[in-house]
Amino acid sequence: MFIHHRGLVALLFAFLFMQAPMAVNAAGPPQPPNIFQPPATPTPPVLPPATATPTPFSAPEDIPAPGDGGAKIFLPFLAMSPGTVQTENARDADVNPMVDSFVYVVKPGDTLSDLAVEFGRDVKTMSCVRTEDGGVVGSLKPGLHIVVPALSDLCHIVKSGQTLDKIAAWYGVAPESLLAVPENHLNADAPLHPGQTLLIPNARSRYQDPADLNLVRPQQDGWRYGDGQFIWPLPRDSFWISQRFKQGKHNAIDMAAPLGAPVYAADTGRVVKAGWSEIGYGYRVIIDHGIDYVTLYAHLSEYYVQPGDIVQKGEIIGRVGSTGNSTGPHLHFEIRDYGYLIDPLLVLPK
């Protein structure tokens, strides 16, 4: 009986031993780990509480701060926000410095010519900067508060023999408007003296009667048609082309020339526009030549024709200036053919 029980136990162990490999084989060989299986995503750490205080912007270290002796970078004709101009006068909080008059605090190294470029003003206009109390600015000292004229203002330097009435007529304003400008310190009974500077508010005309300048006008016979054989509007040896025609970018040629150099009509025609332009040309003259050609002469310092005048080829119509959106004395010259802007070099003498 005892032997029988031992036999049963042996048989039981043998049965279990035989079943174990079968179970392993049924499951198959062990599988290698899958190397393409992405690891388990860790639980993200708890974020710090949000803060309402933004991180202040820091300028790159290689941009020199104003007045530190580094190179200055001027960006003329860019619309600046009022906060761009350093001012400590509350009345200037909402002005647009690209259009309006505003108070500026002089920084080390500032010059009137630099500020003219930076604020998009004609350099001559900057001759009329004043202190806040209307005093003449002899030199720019750091910390000095100066009043920069508005974009539409001009500065006139009085010449010998000029009167208030003549100056007002030249700029197309009433004499009373010049008397009303506090910075001018004018008295209706006091004579003007050469070298005196006058701020001309909202100036729009620099027309001069040719007779006052002893300019001889060619005989007017009523013929207002050109022949299409254009001449250079400046003497060929008096300028160099500073910017050429680029379709869609600069539809004209710019001729750099000395300030005040005479500008001539490139062909016979009738003046259709003369005076100030609101879109950057400054003082400009436009001539219709009656044969589907139109020419434009821009950035003039002064001009001697008026709308309706008939001008002859080669007649002086104005002088080179730097008015409007200009960074230096030059003539911006355009030619339209059937209304289309063309490269002037295609029709000007070689």
C-alpha positions in Angstrom: 0.0 0.0 0.0 2.8 2.3 0.9 4.6 1.4 -2.4 1.4 2.1 -4.3 1.2 5.6 -2.8 4.8 6.3 -3.7 4.1 5.2 -7.3 1.2 7.6 -7.5 3.4 10.5 -6.3 6.0 9.6 -8.9 3.4 9.4 -11.6 2.1 12.8 -10.5 5.5 14.5 -10.7 6.2 12.9 -14.1 2.9 14.3 -15.4 3.7 17.8 -14.2 7.2 17.7 -15.6 5.9 16.7 -19.0 3.2 19.5 -19.0 5.7 22.4 -18.3 7.6 22.3 -21.6 4.3 22.0 -23.4 3.1 25.2 -21.8 6.3 27.0 -22.7 6.1 25.8 -26.3 2.5 26.8 -26.6 3.4 30.4 -25.6 6.3 30.5 -28.1 9.8 31.6 -27.6 10.4 34.8 -25.6 9.9 38.0 -27.7 12.8 40.5 -27.9 11.9 44.0 -26.7 10.4 46.3 -29.4 13.0 49.1 -30.0 10.4 51.2 -31.8 8.1 51.2 -28.9 8.0 54.9 -27.6 8.9 55.2 -23.9 6.2 56.0 -21.5 5.3 59.6 -21.3 6.5 61.0 -18.0 4.1 63.0 -15.9 4.7 66.7 -16.6 5.9 68.7 -13.7 3.5 71.2 -12.0 3.8 74.6 -13.7 4.6 77.7 -11.6 1.7 80.1 -11.1 1.2 82.6 -14.0 2.5 86.2 -13.5 0.9 89.3 -14.8 4.2 91.1 -15.1 5.7 90.7 -18.6 9.5 90.3 -19.1 10.9 93.6 -20.1 12.4 93.8 -23.6 16.2 94.1 -23.8 17.9 95.6 -26.8 20.7 93.6 -28.4 24.0 94.4 -26.9 25.6 95.3 -30.2 23.3 98.3 -30.8 24.8 101.4 -29.3 22.6 103.5 -27.1 22.1 107.1 -28.1 24.9 109.3 -27.0 27.3 106.5 -26.2 29.7 107.4 -28.9 28.6 104.5 -31.2 27.5 104.9 -34.8 24.1 106.5 -35.2 21.5 104.9 -37.4 18.8 107.2 -38.7 15.5 106.0 -40.1 14.0 108.9 -41.9 10.3 109.0 -43.0 9.2 106.2 -40.8 6.0 106.8 -38.9 7.1 107.1 -35.3 4.7 106.8 -32.3 4.6 109.8 -30.0 6.4 107.9 -27.3 9.5 107.6 -29.5 10.4 111.2 -28.9 11.9 112.1 -25.6 9.8 114.9 -24.2 9.0 116.1 -20.7 6.1 118.3 -21.7 2.7 116.9 -21.1 1.1 118.9 -23.9 3.2 116.8 -26.4 1.8 113.4 -25.2 -0.4 112.9 -28.2 1.4 114.6 -31.0 2.7 112.9 -34.1 6.3 114.0 -34.5 6.3 113.2 -38.2 3.6 115.8 -38.8 3.2 118.1 -35.8 5.5 120.5 -34.0 6.8 118.9 -30.8 9.3 119.5 -27.9 12.5 117.5 -28.1 15.2 117.0 -25.4 18.6 117.4 -26.9 21.0 114.4 -26.5 24.8 114.4 -26.6 26.1 114.5 -30.2 22.8 115.8 -31.7 23.2 118.3 -34.6 20.5 120.1 -36.6 21.3 118.2 -39.8 21.1 114.8 -38.0 17.8 115.7 -36.4 16.5 116.9 -39.8 17.1 113.5 -41.2 15.8 111.6 -38.2 12.5 113.6 -38.1 12.0 113.9 -41.9 12.4 117.7 -41.9 14.1 119.9 -44.5 17.5 120.8 -43.1 16.7 124.5 -43.7 13.5 124.2 -41.6 15.6 123.1 -38.7 17.2 126.6 -38.7 14.0 127.8 -37.1 14.1 125.5 -34.0 13.4 127.5 -30.9 13.5 127.0 -27.1 10.2 126.5 -25.4 10.0 130.1 -24.5 10.6 131.1 -28.1 14.3 132.0 -27.9 16.7 131.5 -30.7 18.9 128.4 -30.3 22.5 129.3 -30.6 23.9 125.8 -30.0 22.5 122.4 -29.1 23.4 121.5 -25.6 22.4 118.2 -24.0 19.3 118.6 -21.9 18.1 121.7 -23.8 14.4 121.6 -24.7 13.8 122.7 -28.3 10.6 123.0 -30.4 10.9 121.2 -33.7 8.8 122.8 -36.4 5.9 120.9 -38.0 6.3 119.1 -41.3 4.3 121.7 -43.1 6.3 124.6 -41.7 9.3 126.2 -43.4 12.1 128.5 -42.3 12.9 131.6 -44.2 16.2 133.5 -43.8 15.6 137.1 -44.5 17.7 138.7 -47.3 18.5 142.3 -47.8 15.6 144.4 -49.1 12.9 141.8 -48.4 9.7 142.9 -46.7 7.1 140.9 -44.7 4.6 141.3 -47.5 7.0 139.9 -50.2 8.0 137.0 -48.0 4.4 136.2 -47.2 3.4 136.3 -50.9 6.3 134.0 -51.8 5.1 131.4 -49.4 1.4 131.8 -50.2 0.4 133.0 -46.7 -1.0 136.1 -45.3 1.4 138.6 -43.6 -0.8 138.4 -40.5 0.0 134.7 -40.1 3.7 135.5 -39.8 3.0 138.2 -37.2 0.9 135.7 -35.2 3.8 133.2 -34.8 5.2 133.8 -31.3 8.6 132.4 -32.3 9.0 135.1 -35.0 8.9 138.0 -32.4 7.7 140.3 -35.2 6.4 143.8 -34.8 4.3 145.2 -37.7 6.2 148.4 -37.5 9.7 147.0 -37.0 11.8 146.4 -40.2 13.3 143.0 -41.0 17.1 142.6 -40.9 19.2 140.3 -43.1 19.9 136.9 -41.5 16.8 137.0 -39.4 14.9 133.7 -39.4 11.1 133.5 -39.8 9.0 130.4 -39.2 6.4 130.1 -42.0 3.4 128.1 -40.8 1.6 125.8 -43.4 3.8 127.1 -46.2 2.7 125.9 -49.6 4.2 128.2 -52.2 7.7 129.2 -53.2 6.7 130.8 -56.5 8.9 133.7 -57.6 7.9 136.1 -60.4 10.6 135.8 -63.1 10.4 139.5 -63.5 11.6 140.0 -59.9 14.7 137.9 -60.7 15.3 139.5 -64.1 14.7 136.1 -65.8 14.0 136.6 -69.5 11.0 134.6 -70.6 11.0 133.4 -74.2 8.5 135.0 -76.6 5.1 133.4 -76.0 3.4 132.7 -79.3 0.7 130.4 -77.9 2.3 127.2 -79.3 2.2 124.7 -76.5 3.2 121.4 -78.2 6.5 119.7 -77.8 8.4 117.9 -80.5 9.3 114.8 -78.4 13.0 115.5 -78.7 13.7 116.0 -75.0 16.7 117.7 -73.6 18.3 117.1 -70.1 16.5 119.2 -67.5 19.9 120.0 -66.0 23.2 120.9 -67.8 24.8 117.5 -68.6 28.0 118.2 -66.7 26.3 119.6 -63.6 24.9 116.4 -62.0 25.3 112.6 -61.6 22.5 110.1 -61.6 22.0 109.0 -58.0 19.1 106.7 -58.6 17.9 105.0 -61.8 14.6 103.9 -63.0 13.3 100.7 -61.4 9.9 99.6 -62.5 7.4 99.5 -59.7 10.0 100.8 -57.2 11.4 104.1 -58.5 9.6 105.2 -61.7 12.0 108.1 -62.3 15.6 109.1 -62.3 17.2 111.2 -59.6 19.9 113.7 -60.6 22.1 114.8 -57.7 23.1 118.4 -58.2 24.2 121.5 -56.2 21.4 123.2 -54.3 20.0 126.0 -56.4 21.1 124.7 -59.8 18.8 125.8 -62.5 16.1 123.4 -63.8 15.0 123.6 -67.4 11.8 122.4 -69.3 12.8 119.3 -71.1 10.4 120.2 -74.0 7.8 122.8 -74.9 4.4 122.5 -73.2 1.8 123.9 -70.8 2.2 123.9 -67.0 -0.6 121.9 -65.4 0.7 121.8 -61.8 3.1 124.0 -59.9 3.6 124.2 -56.1 3.6 122.0 -53.1 2.8 118.2 -53.3 1.2 116.4 -50.5 2.7 113.0 -51.4 6.4 113.6 -51.0 7.5 115.5 -54.1 8.0 118.7 -52.2 7.7 121.7 -54.6 7.2 120.3 -58.1 6.3 121.4 -61.6 4.3 119.2 -64.1 4.3 120.0 -67.8 1.9 118.6 -70.4 3.7 118.6 -73.8 0.5 118.1 -75.8 1.8 115.0 -77.6 0.9 112.4 -75.0 4.1 113.2 -73.0 4.0 114.7 -69.5 7.1 115.5 -67.4 7.5 116.1 -63.7 10.3 118.0 -61.9 10.3 117.5 -58.1 12.0 118.5 -54.8 12.5 122.1 -56.1 13.7 124.8 -53.8 11.7 127.4 -55.8 9.9 127.7 -59.1 9.1 130.4 -61.6 6.0 129.1 -63.5 2.3 128.8 -62.6 -0.5 126.5 -63.9 -1.5 127.7 -67.4 1.9 129.1 -68.3 3.3 128.0 -71.7 7.0 127.2 -71.4 9.6 126.7 -74.2 12.1 123.9 -74.3 15.2 125.0 -72.4 13.3 127.6 -70.4 14.3 127.8 -66.7 11.3 126.7 -64.5 12.9 126.4 -61.1 15.9 125.4 -59.1 17.2 122.2 -57.5 16.2 121.7 -53.9 15.6 119.1 -51.2 12.0 119.6 -50.3 9.5 116.9 -49.6 10.8 113.3 -49.0 14.3 114.1 -49.9 17.6 113.4 -48.1 19.8 115.8 -50.2 19.7 118.2 -53.1 18.6 116.5 -56.3 16.0 116.6 -59.1 13.5 113.8 -59.3 12.5 113.6 -63.0 9.6 111.6 -64.4 8.3 111.1 -68.0 4.9 109.7 -68.8 4.0 108.4 -72.2 0.3 108.0 -72.8 0.0 108.0 -69.0 2.5 105.3 -68.5 5.7 106.1 -66.5 8.7 105.2 -68.6 12.4 105.3 -68.1 13.5 108.8 -69.0 16.9 107.5 -70.2 15.0 105.9 -73.1 14.2 109.3 -74.6 16.8 111.6 -73.3 20.0 112.3 -75.3 22.7 109.7 -74.9 
